[in-house]
Amino acid sequence: MRNSVLPILTVILAILALWYGAAVLLNRSWTLDQAARAGQEVSLSQIVADTMAQERPKLPAPHQVGAELWKTTGGMALKGRAFSKRSLIYHGWITLSATLLGFAIGTGLGILLAIGIVHNRAMNMSVMPWAIASQTIPILAIAPMIIVVLNSIGVTGLIPKAIISAYLSFFPVVVGMVKGLRSPDAMELDLLRTYSASPAQTFWKLRWPSSVPYLFTSLKIGVAASLVGAIVGELPTGAVRGLGARLLAGSYYGQTVQIWSALIAAAILAAVLVGLIGLAQRITLKRMGMAR
Amino acid sequence: MIWLVFAAVFWVAAWRLNVWLSNSPWRGTWPVRLAVPAIFGLTLLVVWEALVRGLAVPGVILPPPTAIGVRIADSLPILWGDFVQTFVKGALSGYVIGCGAGILTAILIDRSPFLQRGLLPVGNFIAALPIIGTAPILVMWFGFDWQSKAAVVVAMVFFPMLVNTVQGLAAATEMQLDQMKTWSASYGQTLMKLRLPAAMPFIFNGLKISTTLALIGAIVAEFFGSPIRGMGFRISTEVGRLALDMVWAEIAVAALAGSAFYGLVAAVERGVTFWHPSQRG
């Protein structure tokens, strides 16, 4: 871990350098157009300086995105307006709450279905192929329909987005948990049978604990999918609230800096969520004595 | 009322049939293994139809499967046009470019452990991010037509592919590498004859993950702007007009295309990695 810090930093620096280079290349034409219209000659350093500070650049430079990000989060919080409508904290919270609610529902139902599949052969044979097939189809395409239909019957706000998040996190959890609950091998199951353990005891003392590593792996996939679901769920209602709405509003009005800051905010949110689950995984597995 | 009773009776009957089939002596044979999920899927459709009719659910909330079937049959040319626009032009070209670039990058950084140690965690991190959010930016850059969709797909599949290929290239064992060395094989020979074949299960894992990502990317990118055809365009406009049977028809096409694409890649995998334990089962 320690000796990968330098390579990671190098890669991140390389990405930033590429980003700045691309910003100069992509934004240059606008600068040149403006100068030509004003009948001025511009030097190279002027071009570079201008491409870094345009109002609506094709590609905003990293520091512009960073400044916008700070202005709409920390800066607003300092002014005591952390939850005003222009603050990314507010929009992020809208998205995060839908994500977490949907993730909790999807994970809970997913675990229940996985338990059913493992204990009931008919359920296994009928449901499992569909659960696996569902991984190969773009179920995200149903998102706009769910939003609009639920809107038309009067359900708005958090719930429709949470439903999308829930079904996106549902299938990875089902597939992962079925694998996990089946991971005890025949010898371990036989051992519990020689102890004349009841099915409930077998479940709680053997199947459940051995499924925990699989659970965490699918939780990480599930939470990332939930966030994508919540963001896409915010698109069809016409850019009202949330990070997805910021993306859509930005693309309507050509506010590239706003799009990029919403995007980075979403990325930070995803990283924090996956990171938290990773942390919980490490702590849990350590306490269970399963850490590798 | 009669429809509701019918739904309940059909459900119970089909479920008992499935229970009987899956506990019967033939449960391991392939007709039964195929029939049980098929019966379950059919049951869902029948119950859906019966509930929609029995409860008189309006078509703008949930159309019955028969209406969707009729819609599919009626609008085959539109569906085909949308399929070509979104899948063939957007998703497939992006898939080929993105996966190709991912594999090539992995091979290029293969000789530098330094870059690998840096790129692998960063790639893993980026693979978990909501890349789909770049869609509005890429639509702005590449215009409304399929090029921007392909660009979104490239951005979505590149990092999963890169990470999987880098892991795959590390899959050859010490002993196999030593064997190549005793034959004084060059770097290129070792790569072509040992390490790339050994990496194939990982590469195909990435290719299979990418099939779904490609279709999702192409469809969602169309929500941000597209010419007047394409699956994502059709879904978002028909939802606006509350023509839900058309939306479901597009979703059926998307589901079919997604599983066929996945199935195709899986079939190629079986041919290429016939030697791998998971394929010999």
Interface residues (C-beta under 8 A of the other chain):
Chain A: N3 S4 L6 P7 I8 L9 T10 V11 I12 I15 L26 K58 R121 A122 N124 M125 S126 V127 M128 P129 W130 A133 Q135 T136 I137 P138 L140 A141 I142 P144 M145 V148 V149 S152 I153 K220 A224 L227 V228 I231 V232 L235 P236 L243 G244 L247 L248 G250 S251 G254 T256 I259 W260 A262 L263 A266 A267 A270 A271 V274
Chain B: W15 N18 V19 L21 S22 N23 R27 V32 R33 V36 P37 I39 F40 G41 V60 I61 L62 F114 L115 Q116 R117 G118 L119 P121 V122 F125 A128 L129 P130 I132 G133 T134 P136 I137 V139 M140 W141 T211 T212 L215 I216 I219 V220 F223 F224 G225 M231 G232 I235 S236 V239 G240 L242 L244 V247 W248 E250 I251 A254 A255 G258 S259 F261 Y262 G263
